Amino acid sequence: MNKDRVGFIGLGNMGGRMARRLVDAGIAVLGYDTDAARAAAAGAEAASTIGDVVGGADVVLLSLPDSKVVEAVVEGAGGLLENCRPGQIVVDLSTAAASSTVRLNARFAAAGVRYVDAGISGGAAAAEKGALTLMVGGDAGAIEALDWVFAPISAKVVTMGGSGAGHVTKLLNNFLNAVSLAATAEVMVAGKKAGLDLHRLLDVINSSSGVNFASLKRFPFIVDGDYLEGGLTSKLMTKDVVLYVDMVRELGVASLNAAGPAACFGLATALGYGDQISNRVVDAIGDVSGGVRLNGVSTKE
């Protein structure tokens, strides 16, 4: 296996940052994105087609919005299955439906290609630092062979099981992320309207039973006007919640807590925040609560 070069399809917010980490580690990246300028921004060599990427690297990474796009890239005309060769490894870093992943894994296996699903967590900041957590499913030998690829982009790699296990884990984690972000946003708007000092409110929450990732890592910045731009958008957060609900329905698990985040990030999208970082959900809740902004006066005062 050529360890000097990888292929990378999808060079957006997360893919571009991961590709840059690989380039900075001395690994040549042959990249493809519908926006051709993104390859240069990531320090990658631009490929003209998906087929060129597959033909130019033994390991191909995918970082795409959802399963529909992954399926189009894999199964569509000029896609991976048309161009792959036995012995290659394809790594899907997307947030995708596990049922789709398992089906694609079978198709790749028939072509002699190993397909690894590797959900990522940590956001844009962790991607820039090479400190992502990877939750990985698939062939154990393929995962072991990817150490040199995972090392520059991650601080932690956890093997979760067979095909689809990484994407299952990612959806479980993302659902908790959605719940905690939406609920903390609501609490912070309520705290603002009640006249509380928000830094002191966070100090209490973060040393009490309400502590969560959003209260620890996001809102200390948001209350000062820094929304930590560049991460998961409200549209993508909504997509992840829907994927979670679909998955637990297939598993026969009652989903009793999905309505809250679905409503919150759906509201954010409806109010025009859909393509902005999901942290802006606090502004959407503020909009329908009298024009509240955590940092500054009400937008309706």
KADA-V353703 format. One record per backbone hydrogen bond with DSSP energy under -0.5 kcal/mol. NH is the residue of the N-H (numbers start at 1). CO is the residue of the C=O. E is the energy in kcal/mol with one decimal. If there is no record, write none. Layout:
<<NH & CO & E> <NH & CO & E>>
This chain:
<<3 & 1 & -0.7> <6 & 28 & -2.4> <7 & 59 & -3.0> <8 & 30 & -2.4> <9 & 61 & -3.1> <10 & 8 & -0.6> <10 & 32 & -2.7> <16 & 12 & -2.3> <17 & 13 & -0.6> <18 & 14 & -2.5> <19 & 15 & -2.7> <20 & 16 & -2.0> <21 & 17 & -1.8> <22 & 18 & -2.0> <23 & 19 & -2.4> <24 & 20 & -2.7> <25 & 21 & -1.2> <26 & 23 & -1.8> <27 & 22 & -2.4> <28 & 4 & -2.6> <28 & 26 & -0.6> <30 & 6 & -2.8> <31 & 29 & -0.7> <31 & 45 & -2.9> <32 & 8 & -2.6> <36 & 34 & -0.8> <38 & 35 & -2.0> <39 & 36 & -1.0> <40 & 36 & -0.6> <41 & 37 & -1.8> <42 & 38 & -1.6> <43 & 40 & -1.2> <44 & 39 & -2.7> <45 & 29 & -3.0> <47 & 31 & -3.2> <53 & 49 & -1.3> <54 & 50 & -2.3> <55 & 51 & -2.3> <56 & 52 & -1.0> <56 & 53 & -0.7> <57 & 53 & -0.5> <57 & 54 & -0.6> <60 & 89 & -2.4> <61 & 7 & -2.9> <62 & 91 & -2.8> <63 & 9 & -2.5> <70 & 66 & -2.3> <71 & 67 & -3.3> <72 & 68 & -1.8> <73 & 69 & -2.4> <74 & 70 & -2.4> <75 & 71 & -3.3> <76 & 72 & -1.7> <79 & 76 & -2.3> <80 & 73 & -2.1> <81 & 74 & -2.5> <83 & 79 & -1.0> <83 & 80 & -0.8> <84 & 80 & -2.3> <87 & 112 & -2.8> <88 & 85 & -1.6> <89 & 58 & -2.3> <90 & 114 & -2.7> <91 & 60 & -2.9> <92 & 90 & -0.5> <92 & 116 & -3.1> <93 & 62 & -3.0> <93 & 91 & -0.8> <95 & 64 & -0.6> <96 & 94 & -0.8> <101 & 97 & -2.1> <102 & 98 & -2.6> <103 & 99 & -1.7> <104 & 100 & -2.6> <105 & 101 & -2.5> <106 & 102 & -1.6> <107 & 103 & -1.5> <108 & 104 & -2.7> <109 & 105 & -2.7> <110 & 106 & -1.8> <111 & 107 & -0.8> <111 & 108 & -1.0> <112 & 109 & -1.6> <113 & 108 & -2.6> <114 & 88 & -2.2> <116 & 90 & -3.0> <116 & 114 & -0.5> <117 & 137 & -1.9> <118 & 92 & -2.8> <118 & 116 & -0.6> <119 & 135 & -2.0> <121 & 133 & -1.8> <126 & 122 & -1.0> <127 & 123 & -2.1> <128 & 124 & -2.3> <129 & 125 & -1.4> <130 & 126 & -0.9> <130 & 127 & -0.5> <131 & 126 & -3.2> <132 & 153 & -1.8> <133 & 121 & -2.6> <134 & 132 & -0.5> <134 & 156 & -3.0> <135 & 119 & -2.5> <136 & 134 & -0.6> <136 & 158 & -2.8> <137 & 117 & -3.1> <138 & 161 & -2.0> <143 & 139 & -2.3> <144 & 140 & -2.3> <145 & 141 & -1.9> <146 & 142 & -0.6> <146 & 143 & -1.1> <147 & 144 & -1.3> <149 & 146 & -1.1> <150 & 146 & -2.6> <151 & 147 & -2.3> <153 & 150 & -1.0> <154 & 150 & -1.5> <155 & 132 & -2.7> <156 & 132 & -1.6> <158 & 134 & -2.9> <159 & 157 & -0.5> <160 & 136 & -3.5> <160 & 158 & -0.6> <161 & 136 & -0.8> <165 & 162 & -2.2> <168 & 164 & -2.3> <169 & 165 & -2.1> <170 & 166 & -2.1> <171 & 167 & -2.0> <172 & 168 & -2.1> <173 & 169 & -2.5> <174 & 170 & -2.9> <175 & 171 & -2.0> <176 & 172 & -1.6> <177 & 173 & -2.1> <178 & 174 & -2.4> <179 & 175 & -2.5> <180 & 176 & -2.6> <181 & 177 & -2.4> <182 & 178 & -2.4> <183 & 179 & -2.6> <184 & 180 & -2.2> <185 & 181 & -2.2> <186 & 182 & -1.9> <187 & 183 & -2.2> <188 & 184 & -2.6> <189 & 185 & -2.1> <190 & 186 & -2.3> <191 & 187 & -2.6> <192 & 188 & -2.2> <193 & 189 & -2.4> <194 & 190 & -1.8> <195 & 192 & -1.3> <196 & 191 & -2.4> <198 & 196 & -0.7> <201 & 197 & -2.4> <202 & 198 & -2.4> <203 & 199 & -2.0> <204 & 200 & -2.2> <205 & 201 & -2.7> <206 & 202 & -3.0> <207 & 204 & -1.2> <208 & 205 & -1.7> <211 & 205 & -0.6> <211 & 208 & -1.4> <216 & 212 & -2.1> <217 & 213 & -3.3> <218 & 213 & -0.5> <218 & 214 & -1.5> <219 & 214 & -2.7> <221 & 218 & -1.4> <222 & 218 & -2.2> <223 & 219 & -2.3> <224 & 221 & -1.4> <225 & 222 & -2.3> <226 & 221 & -2.2> <227 & 225 & -0.8> <231 & 228 & -0.6> <234 & 273 & -0.6> <234 & 276 & -1.6> <235 & 274 & -2.4> <237 & 233 & -2.3> <238 & 234 & -2.4> <239 & 235 & -2.1> <240 & 236 & -2.2> <241 & 237 & -2.2> <242 & 238 & -2.3> <243 & 239 & -2.4> <244 & 240 & -2.3> <245 & 241 & -2.4> <246 & 242 & -2.6> <247 & 243 & -2.3> <248 & 244 & -2.8> <249 & 245 & -1.9> <250 & 246 & -1.9> <251 & 247 & -1.8> <252 & 248 & -0.8> <252 & 249 & -0.8> <253 & 248 & -3.1> <256 & 254 & -0.8> <261 & 257 & -0.6> <262 & 258 & -2.2> <263 & 259 & -2.5> <264 & 260 & -2.5> <265 & 261 & -2.7> <266 & 262 & -1.7> <267 & 263 & -2.4> <268 & 264 & -2.2> <269 & 265 & -1.9> <270 & 266 & -2.5> <271 & 267 & -2.1> <272 & 269 & -1.5> <273 & 268 & -3.1> <274 & 269 & -0.5> <276 & 273 & -1.9> <278 & 232 & -3.5> <280 & 277 & -2.4> <281 & 278 & -2.0> <282 & 279 & -1.6> <283 & 280 & -1.1> <284 & 280 & -1.6> <285 & 281 & -2.4> <286 & 282 & -1.9> <287 & 283 & -2.4> <288 & 284 & -1.5> <289 & 286 & -1.1> <290 & 287 & -0.8> <291 & 286 & -1.8> <292 & 286 & -2.1> <296 & 294 & -0.8> <299 & 291 & -3.9> <300 & 291 & -0.5> <301 & 298 & -1.2>>
